[in-house]
């Protein structure tokens, strides 16, 4: 599922490091992505919520 199943012959330590790397990379991508979405539409959403329109 994470791509680490391709490391079947690797030691458990290498597999664990691979999972940590994949999770860290995913967190960075989500952080940047959500930041970009917030920059693009954040003020419009807040204005709409504040003004009720």
mmCIF entry with sequence, helices, sheets and N, C-alpha, C, O atoms, coordinates in Angstrom:
data_MODEL
# 
_entry.id   MODEL 
# 
_entity.id                         1 
_entity.type                       polymer 
_entity.pdbx_number_of_molecules   1 
# 
_entity_poly.entity_id                      1 
_entity_poly.type                           'polypeptide(L)' 
_entity_poly.nstd_linkage                   no 
_entity_poly.nstd_monomer                   no 
_entity_poly.pdbx_seq_one_letter_code       
;(UNK)(UNK)(UNK)(UNK)(UNK)(UNK)(UNK)(UNK)(UNK)(UNK)(UNK)(UNK)(UNK)(UNK)(UNK)(UNK)
(UNK)(UNK)(UNK)(UNK)(UNK)(UNK)(UNK)(UNK)(UNK)(UNK)(UNK)(UNK)(UNK)(UNK)(UNK)(UNK)
(UNK)(UNK)(UNK)(UNK)(UNK)(UNK)(UNK)(UNK)(UNK)(UNK)(UNK)(UNK)(UNK)(UNK)(UNK)(UNK)
(UNK)(UNK)(UNK)(UNK)(UNK)
;
_entity_poly.pdbx_seq_one_letter_code_can   XXXXXXXXXXXXXXXXXXXXXXXXXXXXXXXXXXXXXXXXXXXXXXXXXXXXX 
_entity_poly.pdbx_strand_id                 A 
# 
loop_
_entity_poly_seq.entity_id 
_entity_poly_seq.num 
_entity_poly_seq.mon_id 
_entity_poly_seq.hetero 
1 1  UNK n 
1 2  UNK n 
1 3  UNK n 
1 4  UNK n 
1 5  UNK n 
1 6  UNK n 
1 7  UNK n 
1 8  UNK n 
1 9  UNK n 
1 10 UNK n 
1 11 UNK n 
1 12 UNK n 
1 13 UNK n 
1 14 UNK n 
1 15 UNK n 
1 16 UNK n 
1 17 UNK n 
1 18 UNK n 
1 19 UNK n 
1 20 UNK n 
1 21 UNK n 
1 22 UNK n 
1 23 UNK n 
1 24 UNK n 
1 25 UNK n 
1 26 UNK n 
1 27 UNK n 
1 28 UNK n 
1 29 UNK n 
1 30 UNK n 
1 31 UNK n 
1 32 UNK n 
1 33 UNK n 
1 34 UNK n 
1 35 UNK n 
1 36 UNK n 
1 37 UNK n 
1 38 UNK n 
1 39 UNK n 
1 40 UNK n 
1 41 UNK n 
1 42 UNK n 
1 43 UNK n 
1 44 UNK n 
1 45 UNK n 
1 46 UNK n 
1 47 UNK n 
1 48 UNK n 
1 49 UNK n 
1 50 UNK n 
1 51 UNK n 
1 52 UNK n 
1 53 UNK n 
# 
_struct_asym.id          A 
_struct_asym.entity_id   1 
# 
loop_
_struct_conf.conf_type_id 
_struct_conf.id 
_struct_conf.pdbx_PDB_helix_id 
_struct_conf.beg_label_comp_id 
_struct_conf.beg_label_asym_id 
_struct_conf.beg_label_seq_id 
_struct_conf.pdbx_beg_PDB_ins_code 
_struct_conf.end_label_comp_id 
_struct_conf.end_label_asym_id 
_struct_conf.end_label_seq_id 
_struct_conf.pdbx_end_PDB_ins_code 
_struct_conf.beg_auth_comp_id 
_struct_conf.beg_auth_asym_id 
_struct_conf.beg_auth_seq_id 
_struct_conf.end_auth_comp_id 
_struct_conf.end_auth_asym_id 
_struct_conf.end_auth_seq_id 
_struct_conf.pdbx_PDB_helix_class 
_struct_conf.details 
_struct_conf.pdbx_PDB_helix_length 
HELX_P HELX_P1 AA1 UNK A 4  ? UNK A 6  ? UNK A 4  UNK A 6  5 ? 3  
HELX_P HELX_P2 AA2 UNK A 12 ? UNK A 51 ? UNK A 12 UNK A 51 1 ? 40 
# 
_struct_conf_type.id          HELX_P 
_struct_conf_type.criteria    ? 
_struct_conf_type.reference   ? 
# 
loop_
_atom_site.group_PDB 
_atom_site.id 
_atom_site.type_symbol 
_atom_site.label_atom_id 
_atom_site.label_alt_id 
_atom_site.label_comp_id 
_atom_site.label_asym_id 
_atom_site.label_entity_id 
_atom_site.label_seq_id 
_atom_site.pdbx_PDB_ins_code 
_atom_site.Cartn_x 
_atom_site.Cartn_y 
_atom_site.Cartn_z 
_atom_site.occupancy 
_atom_site.B_iso_or_equiv 
_atom_site.pdbx_formal_charge 
_atom_site.auth_seq_id 
_atom_site.auth_comp_id 
_atom_site.auth_asym_id 
_atom_site.auth_atom_id 
_atom_site.pdbx_PDB_model_num 
ATOM 1   N N  . UNK A 1 1  ? 0.823   -1.186 0.000  1.00 0.00 ? 1  UNK A N  1 
ATOM 2   C CA . UNK A 1 1  ? 0.000   0.000  0.000  1.00 0.00 ? 1  UNK A CA 1 
ATOM 3   C C  . UNK A 1 1  ? 0.873   1.258  0.000  1.00 0.00 ? 1  UNK A C  1 
ATOM 4   O O  . UNK A 1 1  ? 0.550   2.218  -0.700 1.00 0.00 ? 1  UNK A O  1 
ATOM 5   N N  . UNK A 1 2  ? 1.948   1.277  0.751  1.00 0.00 ? 2  UNK A N  1 
ATOM 6   C CA . UNK A 1 2  ? 2.822   2.451  0.777  1.00 0.00 ? 2  UNK A CA 1 
ATOM 7   C C  . UNK A 1 2  ? 4.009   2.310  -0.161 1.00 0.00 ? 2  UNK A C  1 
ATOM 8   O O  . UNK A 1 2  ? 4.812   3.232  -0.296 1.00 0.00 ? 2  UNK A O  1 
ATOM 9   N N  . UNK A 1 3  ? 4.118   1.181  -0.794 1.00 0.00 ? 3  UNK A N  1 
ATOM 10  C CA . UNK A 1 3  ? 5.263   0.938  -1.660 1.00 0.00 ? 3  UNK A CA 1 
ATOM 11  C C  . UNK A 1 3  ? 6.374   0.198  -0.951 1.00 0.00 ? 3  UNK A C  1 
ATOM 12  O O  . UNK A 1 3  ? 7.302   -0.291 -1.595 1.00 0.00 ? 3  UNK A O  1 
ATOM 13  N N  . UNK A 1 4  ? 6.295   0.108  0.369  1.00 0.00 ? 4  UNK A N  1 
ATOM 14  C CA . UNK A 1 4  ? 7.342   -0.582 1.125  1.00 0.00 ? 4  UNK A CA 1 
ATOM 15  C C  . UNK A 1 4  ? 7.220   -2.089 1.023  1.00 0.00 ? 4  UNK A C  1 
ATOM 16  O O  . UNK A 1 4  ? 8.147   -2.809 1.394  1.00 0.00 ? 4  UNK A O  1 
ATOM 17  N N  . UNK A 1 5  ? 6.071   -2.590 0.519  1.00 0.00 ? 5  UNK A N  1 
ATOM 18  C CA . UNK A 1 5  ? 5.946   -4.035 0.343  1.00 0.00 ? 5  UNK A CA 1 
ATOM 19  C C  . UNK A 1 5  ? 6.885   -4.543 -0.746 1.00 0.00 ? 5  UNK A C  1 
ATOM 20  O O  . UNK A 1 5  ? 7.087   -5.749 -0.883 1.00 0.00 ? 5  UNK A O  1 
ATOM 21  N N  . UNK A 1 6  ? 7.453   -3.629 -1.514 1.00 0.00 ? 6  UNK A N  1 
ATOM 22  C CA . UNK A 1 6  ? 8.436   -4.008 -2.522 1.00 0.00 ? 6  UNK A CA 1 
ATOM 23  C C  . UNK A 1 6  ? 9.777   -4.355 -1.889 1.00 0.00 ? 6  UNK A C  1 
ATOM 24  O O  . UNK A 1 6  ? 10.655  -4.902 -2.557 1.00 0.00 ? 6  UNK A O  1 
ATOM 25  N N  . UNK A 1 7  ? 9.941   -4.043 -0.613 1.00 0.00 ? 7  UNK A N  1 
ATOM 26  C CA . UNK A 1 7  ? 11.188  -4.308 0.101  1.00 0.00 ? 7  UNK A CA 1 
ATOM 27  C C  . UNK A 1 7  ? 11.097  -5.605 0.903  1.00 0.00 ? 7  UNK A C  1 
ATOM 28  O O  . UNK A 1 7  ? 11.536  -5.654 2.052  1.00 0.00 ? 7  UNK A O  1 
ATOM 29  N N  . UNK A 1 8  ? 10.537  -6.645 0.311  1.00 0.00 ? 8  UNK A N  1 
ATOM 30  C CA . UNK A 1 8  ? 10.298  -7.882 1.056  1.00 0.00 ? 8  UNK A CA 1 
ATOM 31  C C  . UNK A 1 8  ? 11.585  -8.525 1.554  1.00 0.00 ? 8  UNK A C  1 
ATOM 32  O O  . UNK A 1 8  ? 11.580  -9.178 2.598  1.00 0.00 ? 8  UNK A O  1 
ATOM 33  N N  . UNK A 1 9  ? 12.677  -8.356 0.835  1.00 0.00 ? 9  UNK A N  1 
ATOM 34  C CA . UNK A 1 9  ? 13.927  -8.979 1.263  1.00 0.00 ? 9  UNK A CA 1 
ATOM 35  C C  . UNK A 1 9  ? 14.735  -8.120 2.212  1.00 0.00 ? 9  UNK A C  1 
ATOM 36  O O  . UNK A 1 9  ? 15.764  -8.561 2.723  1.00 0.00 ? 9  UNK A O  1 
ATOM 37  N N  . UNK A 1 10 ? 14.283  -6.893 2.458  1.00 0.00 ? 10 UNK A N  1 
ATOM 38  C CA . UNK A 1 10 ? 15.030  -5.970 3.312  1.00 0.00 ? 10 UNK A CA 1 
ATOM 39  C C  . UNK A 1 10 ? 14.788  -6.297 4.785  1.00 0.00 ? 10 UNK A C  1 
ATOM 40  O O  . UNK A 1 10 ? 13.801  -6.934 5.151  1.00 0.00 ? 10 UNK A O  1 
ATOM 41  N N  . UNK A 1 11 ? 15.710  -5.844 5.601  1.00 0.00 ? 11 UNK A N  1 
ATOM 42  C CA . UNK A 1 11 ? 15.574  -6.071 7.039  1.00 0.00 ? 11 UNK A CA 1 
ATOM 43  C C  . UNK A 1 11 ? 14.419  -5.239 7.592  1.00 0.00 ? 11 UNK A C  1 
ATOM 44  O O  . UNK A 1 11 ? 14.009  -4.257 6.973  1.00 0.00 ? 11 UNK A O  1 
ATOM 45  N N  . UNK A 1 12 ? 13.904  -5.621 8.730  1.00 0.00 ? 12 UNK A N  1 
ATOM 46  C CA . UNK A 1 12 ? 12.812  -4.856 9.335  1.00 0.00 ? 12 UNK A CA 1 
ATOM 47  C C  . UNK A 1 12 ? 13.183  -3.399 9.614  1.00 0.00 ? 12 UNK A C  1 
ATOM 48  O O  . UNK A 1 12 ? 12.329  -2.514 9.544  1.00 0.00 ? 12 UNK A O  1 
ATOM 49  N N  . UNK A 1 13 ? 14.443  -3.153 9.926  1.00 0.00 ? 13 UNK A N  1 
ATOM 50  C CA . UNK A 1 13 ? 14.880  -1.777 10.178 1.00 0.00 ? 13 UNK A CA 1 
ATOM 51  C C  . UNK A 1 13 ? 14.787  -0.931 8.913  1.00 0.00 ? 13 UNK A C  1 
ATOM 52  O O  . UNK A 1 13 ? 14.369  0.225  8.970  1.00 0.00 ? 13 UNK A O  1 
ATOM 53  N N  . UNK A 1 14 ? 15.168  -1.491 7.787  1.00 0.00 ? 14 UNK A N  1 
ATOM 54  C CA . UNK A 1 14 ? 15.085  -0.776 6.521  1.00 0.00 ? 14 UNK A CA 1 
ATOM 55  C C  . UNK A 1 14 ? 13.630  -0.538 6.144  1.00 0.00 ? 14 UNK A C  1 
ATOM 56  O O  . UNK A 1 14 ? 13.277  0.535  5.656  1.00 0.00 ? 14 UNK A O  1 
ATOM 57  N N  . UNK A 1 15 ? 12.788  -1.539 6.370  1.00 0.00 ? 15 UNK A N  1 
ATOM 58  C CA . UNK A 1 15 ? 11.368  -1.379 6.085  1.00 0.00 ? 15 UNK A CA 1 
ATOM 59  C C  . UNK A 1 15 ? 10.755  -0.289 6.962  1.00 0.00 ? 15 UNK A C  1 
ATOM 60  O O  . UNK A 1 15 ? 9.945   0.508  6.489  1.00 0.00 ? 15 UNK A O  1 
ATOM 61  N N  . UNK A 1 16 ? 11.136  -0.252 8.227  1.00 0.00 ? 16 UNK A N  1 
ATOM 62  C CA . UNK A 1 16 ? 10.617  0.776  9.135  1.00 0.00 ? 16 UNK A CA 1 
ATOM 63  C C  . UNK A 1 16 ? 11.071  2.163  8.696  1.00 0.00 ? 16 UNK A C  1 
ATOM 64  O O  . UNK A 1 16 ? 10.284  3.110  8.729  1.00 0.00 ? 16 UNK A O  1 
ATOM 65  N N  . UNK A 1 17 ? 12.322  2.293  8.290  1.00 0.00 ? 17 UNK A N  1 
ATOM 66  C CA . UNK A 1 17 ? 12.818  3.582  7.807  1.00 0.00 ? 17 UNK A CA 1 
ATOM 67  C C  . UNK A 1 17 ? 12.096  4.008  6.539  1.00 0.00 ? 17 UNK A C  1 
ATOM 68  O O  . UNK A 1 17 ? 11.831  5.194  6.342  1.00 0.00 ? 17 UNK A O  1 
ATOM 69  N N  . UNK A 1 18 ? 11.779  3.057  5.686  1.00 0.00 ? 18 UNK A N  1 
ATOM 70  C CA . UNK A 1 18 ? 11.047  3.370  4.461  1.00 0.00 ? 18 UNK A CA 1 
ATOM 71  C C  . UNK A 1 18 ? 9.644   3.874  4.780  1.00 0.00 ? 18 UNK A C  1 
ATOM 72  O O  . UNK A 1 18 ? 9.172   4.826  4.158  1.00 0.00 ? 18 UNK A O  1 
ATOM 73  N N  . UNK A 1 19 ? 8.980   3.249  5.734  1.00 0.00 ? 19 UNK A N  1 
ATOM 74  C CA . UNK A 1 19 ? 7.641   3.692  6.130  1.00 0.00 ? 19 UNK A CA 1 
ATOM 75  C C  . UNK A 1 19 ? 7.708   5.096  6.721  1.00 0.00 ? 19 UNK A C  1 
ATOM 76  O O  . UNK A 1 19 ? 6.869   5.938  6.402  1.00 0.00 ? 19 UNK A O  1 
ATOM 77  N N  . UNK A 1 20 ? 8.679   5.356  7.566  1.00 0.00 ? 20 UNK A N  1 
ATOM 78  C CA . UNK A 1 20 ? 8.848   6.683  8.153  1.00 0.00 ? 20 UNK A CA 1 
ATOM 79  C C  . UNK A 1 20 ? 9.084   7.721  7.059  1.00 0.00 ? 20 UNK A C  1 
ATOM 80  O O  . UNK A 1 20 ? 8.520   8.814  7.107  1.00 0.00 ? 20 UNK A O  1 
ATOM 81  N N  . UNK A 1 21 ? 9.911   7.385  6.078  1.00 0.00 ? 21 UNK A N  1 
ATOM 82  C CA . UNK A 1 21 ? 10.171  8.302  4.977  1.00 0.00 ? 21 UNK A CA 1 
ATOM 83  C C  . UNK A 1 21 ? 8.934   8.594  4.156  1.00 0.00 ? 21 UNK A C  1 
ATOM 84  O O  . UNK A 1 21 ? 8.695   9.740  3.778  1.00 0.00 ? 21 UNK A O  1 
ATOM 85  N N  . UNK A 1 22 ? 8.141   7.566  3.877  1.00 0.00 ? 22 UNK A N  1 
ATOM 86  C CA . UNK A 1 22 ? 6.912   7.748  3.103  1.00 0.00 ? 22 UNK A CA 1 
ATOM 87  C C  . UNK A 1 22 ? 5.926   8.615  3.875  1.00 0.00 ? 22 UNK A C  1 
ATOM 88  O O  . UNK A 1 22 ? 5.303   9.504  3.295  1.00 0.00 ? 22 UNK A O  1 
ATOM 89  N N  . UNK A 1 23 ? 5.776   8.373  5.165  1.00 0.00 ? 23 UNK A N  1 
ATOM 90  C CA . UNK A 1 23 ? 4.849   9.161  5.981  1.00 0.00 ? 23 UNK A CA 1 
ATOM 91  C C  . UNK A 1 23 ? 5.312   10.609 6.070  1.00 0.00 ? 23 UNK A C  1 
ATOM 92  O O  . UNK A 1 23 ? 4.488   11.521 5.992  1.00 0.00 ? 23 UNK A O  1 
ATOM 93  N N  . UNK A 1 24 ? 6.597   10.837 6.231  1.00 0.00 ? 24 UNK A N  1 
ATOM 94  C CA . UNK A 1 24 ? 7.129   12.196 6.288  1.00 0.00 ? 24 UNK A CA 1 
ATOM 95  C C  . UNK A 1 24 ? 6.909   12.924 4.971  1.00 0.00 ? 24 UNK A C  1 
ATOM 96  O O  . UNK A 1 24 ? 6.510   14.089 4.969  1.00 0.00 ? 24 UNK A O  1 
ATOM 97  N N  . UNK A 1 25 ? 7.161   12.261 3.865  1.00 0.00 ? 25 UNK A N  1 
ATOM 98  C CA . UNK A 1 25 ? 6.939   12.867 2.556  1.00 0.00 ? 25 UNK A CA 1 
ATOM 99  C C  . UNK A 1 25 ? 5.460   13.203 2.350  1.00 0.00 ? 25 UNK A C  1 
ATOM 100 O O  . UNK A 1 25 ? 5.132   14.269 1.830  1.00 0.00 ? 25 UNK A O  1 
ATOM 101 N N  . UNK A 1 26 ? 4.577   12.299 2.753  1.00 0.00 ? 26 UNK A N  1 
ATOM 102 C CA . UNK A 1 26 ? 3.148   12.557 2.632  1.00 0.00 ? 26 UNK A CA 1 
ATOM 103 C C  . UNK A 1 26 ? 2.739   13.756 3.481  1.00 0.00 ? 26 UNK A C  1 
ATOM 104 O O  . UNK A 1 26 ? 1.937   14.581 3.042  1.00 0.00 ? 26 UNK A O  1 
ATOM 105 N N  . UNK A 1 27 ? 3.277   13.859 4.680  1.00 0.00 ? 27 UNK A N  1 
ATOM 106 C CA . UNK A 1 27 ? 2.949   14.993 5.551  1.00 0.00 ? 27 UNK A CA 1 
ATOM 107 C C  . UNK A 1 27 ? 3.402   16.311 4.931  1.00 0.00 ? 27 UNK A C  1 
ATOM 108 O O  . UNK A 1 27 ? 2.683   17.307 5.007  1.00 0.00 ? 27 UNK A O  1 
ATOM 109 N N  . UNK A 1 28 ? 4.570   16.329 4.327  1.00 0.00 ? 28 UNK A N  1 
ATOM 110 C CA . UNK A 1 28 ? 5.077   17.548 3.692  1.00 0.00 ? 28 UNK A CA 1 
ATOM 111 C C  . UNK A 1 28 ? 4.197   17.940 2.515  1.00 0.00 ? 28 UNK A C  1 
ATOM 112 O O  . UNK A 1 28 ? 3.858   19.113 2.357  1.00 0.00 ? 28 UNK A O  1 
ATOM 113 N N  . UNK A 1 29 ? 3.824   16.968 1.689  1.00 0.00 ? 29 UNK A N  1 
ATOM 114 C CA . UNK A 1 29 ? 2.965   17.253 0.527  1.00 0.00 ? 29 UNK A CA 1 
ATOM 115 C C  . UNK A 1 29 ? 1.613   17.796 0.979  1.00 0.00 ? 29 UNK A C  1 
ATOM 116 O O  . UNK A 1 29 ? 1.110   18.759 0.399  1.00 0.00 ? 29 UNK A O  1 
ATOM 117 N N  . UNK A 1 30 ? 1.021   17.192 2.006  1.00 0.00 ? 30 UNK A N  1 
ATOM 118 C CA . UNK A 1 30 ? -0.269  17.663 2.501  1.00 0.00 ? 30 UNK A CA 1 
ATOM 119 C C  . UNK A 1 30 ? -0.160  19.060 3.109  1.00 0.00 ? 30 UNK A C  1 
ATOM 120 O O  . UNK A 1 30 ? -1.050  19.888 2.918  1.00 0.00 ? 30 UNK A O  1 
ATOM 121 N N  . UNK A 1 31 ? 0.907   19.323 3.828  1.00 0.00 ? 31 UNK A N  1 
ATOM 122 C CA . UNK A 1 31 ? 1.114   20.637 4.443  1.00 0.00 ? 31 UNK A CA 1 
ATOM 123 C C  . UNK A 1 31 ? 1.201   21.719 3.365  1.00 0.00 ? 31 UNK A C  1 
ATOM 124 O O  . UNK A 1 31 ? 0.563   22.766 3.474  1.00 0.00 ? 31 UNK A O  1 
ATOM 125 N N  . UNK A 1 32 ? 1.986   21.460 2.336  1.00 0.00 ? 32 UNK A N  1 
ATOM 126 C CA . UNK A 1 32 ? 2.134   22.430 1.244  1.00 0.00 ? 32 UNK A CA 1 
ATOM 127 C C  . UNK A 1 32 ? 0.826   22.562 0.468  1.00 0.00 ? 32 UNK A C  1 
ATOM 128 O O  . UNK A 1 32 ? 0.423   23.669 0.113  1.00 0.00 ? 32 UNK A O  1 
ATOM 129 N N  . UNK A 1 33 ? 0.171   21.448 0.207  1.00 0.00 ? 33 UNK A N  1 
ATOM 130 C CA . UNK A 1 33 ? -1.082  21.478 -0.543 1.00 0.00 ? 33 UNK A CA 1 
ATOM 131 C C  . UNK A 1 33 ? -2.179  22.223 0.179  1.00 0.00 ? 33 UNK A C  1 
ATOM 132 O O  . UNK A 1 33 ? -2.857  23.059 -0.417 1.00 0.00 ? 33 UNK A O  1 
ATOM 133 N N  . UNK A 1 34 ? -2.364  21.935 1.450  1.00 0.00 ? 34 UNK A N  1 
ATOM 134 C CA . UNK A 1 34 ? -3.399  22.628 2.210  1.00 0.00 ? 34 UNK A CA 1 
ATOM 135 C C  . UNK A 1 34 ? -3.054  24.100 2.382  1.00 0.00 ? 34 UNK A C  1 
ATOM 136 O O  . UNK A 1 34 ? -3.952  24.942 2.414  1.00 0.00 ? 34 UNK A O  1 
ATOM 137 N N  . UNK A 1 35 ? -1.782  24.421 2.491  1.00 0.00 ? 35 UNK A N  1 
ATOM 138 C CA . UNK A 1 35 ? -1.371  25.822 2.561  1.00 0.00 ? 35 UNK A CA 1 
ATOM 139 C C  . UNK A 1 35 ? -1.725  26.565 1.292  1.00 0.00 ? 35 UNK A C  1 
ATOM 140 O O  . UNK A 1 35 ? -2.175  27.710 1.346  1.00 0.00 ? 35 UNK A O  1 
ATOM 141 N N  . UNK A 1 36 ? -1.529  25.931 0.156  1.00 0.00 ? 36 UNK A N  1 
ATOM 142 C CA . UNK A 1 36 ? -1.854  26.556 -1.134 1.00 0.00 ? 36 UNK A CA 1 
ATOM 143 C C  . UNK A 1 36 ? -3.364  26.751 -1.273 1.00 0.00 ? 36 UNK A C  1 
ATOM 144 O O  . UNK A 1 36 ? -3.815  27.790 -1.756 1.00 0.00 ? 36 UNK A O  1 
ATOM 145 N N  . UNK A 1 37 ? -4.137  25.761 -0.855 1.00 0.00 ? 37 UNK A N  1 
ATOM 146 C CA . UNK A 1 37 ? -5.598  25.885 -0.923 1.00 0.00 ? 37 UNK A CA 1 
ATOM 147 C C  . UNK A 1 37 ? -6.064  27.010 -0.001 1.00 0.00 ? 37 UNK A C  1 
ATOM 148 O O  . UNK A 1 37 ? -6.937  27.794 -0.373 1.00 0.00 ? 37 UNK A O  1 
ATOM 149 N N  . UNK A 1 38 ? -5.497  27.092 1.179  1.00 0.00 ? 38 UNK A N  1 
ATOM 150 C CA . UNK A 1 38 ? -5.885  28.139 2.125  1.00 0.00 ? 38 UNK A CA 1 
ATOM 151 C C  . UNK A 1 38 ? -5.548  29.518 1.581  1.00 0.00 ? 38 UNK A C  1 
ATOM 152 O O  . UNK A 1 38 ? -6.328  30.457 1.738  1.00 0.00 ? 38 UNK A O  1 
ATOM 153 N N  . UNK A 1 39 ? -4.400  29.643 0.947  1.00 0.00 ? 39 UNK A N  1 
ATOM 154 C CA . UNK A 1 39 ? -4.018  30.920 0.335  1.00 0.00 ? 39 UNK A CA 1 
ATOM 155 C C  . UNK A 1 39 ? -4.975  31.298 -0.786 1.00 0.00 ? 39 UNK A C  1 
ATOM 156 O O  . UNK A 1 39 ? -5.310  32.471 -0.951 1.00 0.00 ? 39 UNK A O  1 
ATOM 157 N N  . UNK A 1 40 ? -5.412  30.313 -1.553 1.00 0.00 ? 40 UNK A N  1 
ATOM 158 C CA . UNK A 1 40 ? -6.246  30.572 -2.723 1.00 0.00 ? 40 UNK A CA 1 
ATOM 159 C C  . UNK A 1 40 ? -7.680  30.935 -2.352 1.00 0.00 ? 40 UNK A C  1 
ATOM 160 O O  . UNK A 1 40 ? -8.252  31.848 -2.948 1.00 0.00 ? 40 UNK A O  1 
ATOM 161 N N  . UNK A 1 41 ? -8.275  30.241 -1.383 1.00 0.00 ? 41 UNK A N  1 
ATOM 162 C CA . UNK A 1 41 ? -9.691  30.444 -1.108 1.00 0.00 ? 41 UNK A CA 1 
ATOM 163 C C  . UNK A 1 41 ? -10.011 30.808 0.336  1.00 0.00 ? 41 UNK A C  1 
ATOM 164 O O  . UNK A 1 41 ? -11.180 30.991 0.675  1.00 0.00 ? 41 UNK A O  1 
ATOM 165 N N  . UNK A 1 42 ? -9.023  30.915 1.174  1.00 0.00 ? 42 UNK A N  1 
ATOM 166 C CA . UNK A 1 42 ? -9.267  31.168 2.592  1.00 0.00 ? 42 UNK A CA 1 
ATOM 167 C C  . UNK A 1 42 ? -9.995  32.455 2.875  1.00 0.00 ? 42 UNK A C  1 
ATOM 168 O O  . UNK A 1 42 ? -10.964 32.458 3.634  1.00 0.00 ? 42 UNK A O  1 
ATOM 169 N N  . UNK A 1 43 ? -9.558  33.550 2.286  1.00 0.00 ? 43 UNK A N  1 
ATOM 170 C CA . UNK A 1 43 ? -10.191 34.840 2.573  1.00 0.00 ? 43 UNK A CA 1 
ATOM 171 C C  . UNK A 1 43 ? -11.619 34.889 2.038  1.00 0.00 ? 43 UNK A C  1 
ATOM 172 O O  . UNK A 1 43 ? -12.495 35.477 2.674  1.00 0.00 ? 43 UNK A O  1 
ATOM 173 N N  . UNK A 1 44 ? -11.864 34.286 0.889  1.00 0.00 ? 44 UNK A N  1 
ATOM 174 C CA . UNK A 1 44 ? -13.219 34.271 0.334  1.00 0.00 ? 44 UNK A CA 1 
ATOM 175 C C  . UNK A 1 44 ? -14.170 33.485 1.236  1.00 0.00 ? 44 UNK A C  1 
ATOM 176 O O  . UNK A 1 44 ? -15.311 33.899 1.442  1.00 0.00 ? 44 UNK A O  1 
ATOM 177 N N  . UNK A 1 45 ? -13.716 32.374 1.765  1.00 0.00 ? 45 UNK A N  1 
ATOM 178 C CA . UNK A 1 45 ? -14.555 31.570 2.654  1.00 0.00 ? 45 UNK A CA 1 
ATOM 179 C C  . UNK A 1 45 ? -14.828 32.321 3.948  1.00 0.00 ? 45 UNK A C  1 
ATOM 180 O O  . UNK A 1 45 ? -15.962 32.330 4.426  1.00 0.00 ? 45 UNK A O  1 
ATOM 181 N N  . UNK A 1 46 ? -13.813 32.949 4.519  1.00 0.00 ? 46 UNK A N  1 
ATOM 182 C CA . UNK A 1 46 ? -14.009 33.705 5.750  1.00 0.00 ? 46 UNK A CA 1 
ATOM 183 C C  . UNK A 1 46 ? -14.938 34.894 5.534  1.00 0.00 ? 46 UNK A C  1 
ATOM 184 O O  . UNK A 1 46 ? -15.775 35.184 6.389  1.00 0.00 ? 46 UNK A O  1 
ATOM 185 N N  . UNK A 1 47 ? -14.805 35.584 4.409  1.00 0.00 ? 47 UNK A N  1 
ATOM 186 C CA . UNK A 1 47 ? -15.703 36.703 4.102  1.00 0.00 ? 47 UNK A CA 1 
ATOM 187 C C  . UNK A 1 47 ? -17.142 36.224 3.967  1.00 0.00 ? 47 UNK A C  1 
ATOM 188 O O  . UNK A 1 47 ? -18.066 36.860 4.474  1.00 0.00 ? 47 UNK A O  1 
ATOM 189 N N  . UNK A 1 48 ? -17.325 35.107 3.285  1.00 0.00 ? 48 UNK A N  1 
ATOM 190 C CA . UNK A 1 48 ? -18.676 34.577 3.088  1.00 0.00 ? 48 UNK A CA 1 
ATOM 191 C C  . UNK A 1 48 ? -19.289 34.168 4.428  1.00 0.00 ? 48 UNK A C  1 
ATOM 192 O O  . UNK A 1 48 ? -20.475 34.396 4.664  1.00 0.00 ? 48 UNK A O  1 
ATOM 193 N N  . UNK A 1 49 ? -18.489 33.568 5.298  1.00 0.00 ? 49 UNK A N  1 
ATOM 194 C CA . UNK A 1 49 ? -18.992 33.160 6.622  1.00 0.00 ? 49 UNK A CA 1 
ATOM 195 C C  . UNK A 1 49 ? -19.322 34.380 7.471  1.00 0.00 ? 49 UNK A C  1 
ATOM 196 O O  . UNK A 1 49 ? -20.325 34.385 8.185  1.00 0.00 ? 49 UNK A O  1 
ATOM 197 N N  . UNK A 1 50 ? -18.493 35.407 7.399  1.00 0.00 ? 50 UNK A N  1 
ATOM 198 C CA . UNK A 1 50 ? -18.701 36.606 8.211  1.00 0.00 ? 50 UNK A CA 1 
ATOM 199 C C  . UNK A 1 50 ? -19.896 37.417 7.724  1.00 0.00 ? 50 UNK A C  1 
ATOM 200 O O  . UNK A 1 50 ? -20.642 37.967 8.535  1.00 0.00 ? 50 UNK A O  1 
ATOM 201 N N  . UNK A 1 51 ? -20.083 37.494 6.420  1.00 0.00 ? 51 UNK A N  1 
ATOM 202 C CA . UNK A 1 51 ? -21.147 38.319 5.858  1.00 0.00 ? 51 UNK A CA 1 
ATOM 203 C C  . UNK A 1 51 ? -22.443 37.545 5.650  1.00 0.00 ? 51 UNK A C  1 
ATOM 204 O O  . UNK A 1 51 ? -23.483 38.159 5.410  1.00 0.00 ? 51 UNK A O  1 
ATOM 205 N N  . UNK A 1 52 ? -22.417 36.261 5.731  1.00 0.00 ? 52 UNK A N  1 
ATOM 206 C CA . UNK A 1 52 ? -23.618 35.472 5.579  1.00 0.00 ? 52 UNK A CA 1 
ATOM 207 C C  . UNK A 1 52 ? -24.146 35.387 4.159  1.00 0.00 ? 52 UNK A C  1 
ATOM 208 O O  . UNK A 1 52 ? -25.321 35.082 3.951  1.00 0.00 ? 52 UNK A O  1 
ATOM 209 N N  . UNK A 1 53 ? -23.296 35.651 3.184  1.00 0.00 ? 53 UNK A N  1 
ATOM 210 C CA . UNK A 1 53 ? -23.741 35.544 1.804  1.00 0.00 ? 53 UNK A CA 1 
ATOM 211 C C  . UNK A 1 53 ? -22.977 34.459 1.088  1.00 0.00 ? 53 UNK A C  1 
ATOM 212 O O  . UNK A 1 53 ? -23.212 34.215 -0.095 1.00 0.00 ? 53 UNK A O  1 
# 
